[in-house]
Structures are given as structure tokens and as C-alpha cells.
Amino acid sequence: MIYFVGGIKFTSKYDGKTVTGLVGSSVNFTWSFSGNVESVIWGLNKDGFNVIKNGGKLVSLDKNGLMPVTVPLKYSGRVSGSGDVSSGQVTFTLSSIRMSDKEFYVCNINEAGRFGVKKYDPVYLDVKGEYLLA
């Protein structure tokens, strides 16, 4: 019997840890990875599963840059992504944080090829208090 093992992996990950953001501020989520990654998607984590919710994609990057995504209305104009899939690092940003943004988000890396492996790394955003400008 022959087994194929995907060669992609997260080299830095959140592993379900909590990141804290302040109402009105921004938070960056940065992931590093290695292997023949074809695309990276950031989105809303489906409860109890290591996948992105249906209709929950926030940002998608491939080797050509940003890909068009229909963002849920609540996140419209508040999410962005940067980095280079080929370099092995991407950063996703959520701006103008609201109390309702408290939830699990997930990064999905996809291996190139028809039978490419998919890997996921969740992170929880906890939102605190009021953001005051000094």
C-alpha cells in the first residue's frame, strides 16, 4: 500500500490560542508556512470543525496575490490580507474591531496539485472594552 503525505505545514501557528483586540482598533494575524502552498484563505471557523464556515471567507491569497472574495456584510471594508504565498508568510488584518467580532477565525493553507492537502490553524479573537484615542 502506498501512502502520500502532504508536504505543507504551518511553521508558526496559533493552535486555537486567544488573541485580544480592543474595540475600534485593528488586529493582525500572521501565519508562516512551508511546502508547495498554492493558496491561503482566512475566514470564520465553523463551530466544532476545522474548516471555514459556508459564506465565511474573509480573504484569499494565491501565488498571484489577492483573490476576489464575497465577504460577509458585517466584515465589509474591515478585512485585508498581505504577504506572498510563495514566501511562506501572510498577514490578515481585521480593522475597526467590534464586540461582535469575538469568535474563532481560521487560516487554511492548500497544497498545490489536484490531490493537495489542506491544513487549518484556528485562533480565537477576544474583544475588550472601549478603544479611546489619546
N, C-alpha and C positions, 0 to 999 in steps of 0.2 A: 504494500500500500504506500502511496506517495502523499505526503502532506506538504502543503505550501504555507509558509509562514510569512505574513506581511512584514516588509522591511521598514515600515514607518513607525515612528514613536514620538511622543512628547518628550522633550528634553528638559522642559520646565513646565510644571503644571500646578493647578490649584487643588486638584483631587478632592473637590467638594468643600474646601475651606471657605471661610467667610471673609469678604472684603467689605469695609464700611465706607459709605459715602454720605455726604451732608446734603440736605435739601437745597436745591438751587445750584450746587456745584457740579463738577464733572468727575468721572472716574474712568481710568484707563485699565483695560485688561490686556496683558501681554502674554503671548504664548510663544515658546520656541519649540521647534520640532526638527526631526531629521528623517531622511529617506526620500524616496521619489514621490513627494507630495504634489498632487495635481491641483487641489483646491482646498480652501479653508472657509468654513461657514461658522458664523457666530449667531446664536439665537436663543430663544426661550426654551428651557429644558422641560420636556414632558414629564409630568409628575410620576415618579417611581420608575422611570425608564431612562436609559442613557441615549436619548435621541432628542432631536429638535421637534417641538410641537408643530402640528399642521398649522400653516399660516404664521409660524413663529420665527421665520428667518429675519435677521436684522441686517446682517452684512455678509456678502460673499466675495471672496477674492480667488482668482486663479492666477496662472502664470502671466496673464496679460493685464492683470490689475483688477479693479473693482468690476463686479458683475451686477447687472440690474436685479433688484430685489423689490418685491412689493412688501413694504414694511407695514406692520400693524399701525393703525392710525395713532394710537397712544404714543408711539415712538417716532412718528414722522418728524423729520428735521432735527432729531436729537441723537442719532446714531451715525457713526462713521468708522471707517477702517483704514489702516495704512500698513505699509510693510510690503515685503516681497516674498511671495510663496517660495520662490527659488532660493532665497537666502535663509529660509528656515525661521523667520520671526515675523509675527504680525501683532498689531495693537488695535484693539477695538475700543471706541470711546462712547460713553453714554453721557450726554450733557443735560443740563437743567434738571437734575435728579429730582424726582417726586417721591413722596412717601409710598405711592402705589408701585414704585419700581422694585420694591422688596420682593425678590424671588430668585430662583435658580436660573442661571444662564449657562450655556454650554458652548464649547468650541468643538468643532468637528473637523478633523483632517481626513482627507480622502487620498488614497494611494492612486497613482496613475495606472491606467490599464482597465480592461473590461472586467476583470475579476478582482479589482483593487480592494484592499482592506479599508475599513473606516474605523477611526478611533475617536473617542469622545472624552472631554475633560470638563466636568461641571464646576461652577463656582457660585456661591450664594452672595447676593448683594443685600446687606443690611443698611437701612437708611436711618439716619439720626437727625433729630432736631431741625432747627432753623439755620439757614445759611445767612450770616449777617456780613454786609460789606463794611469794612473798617473805614 
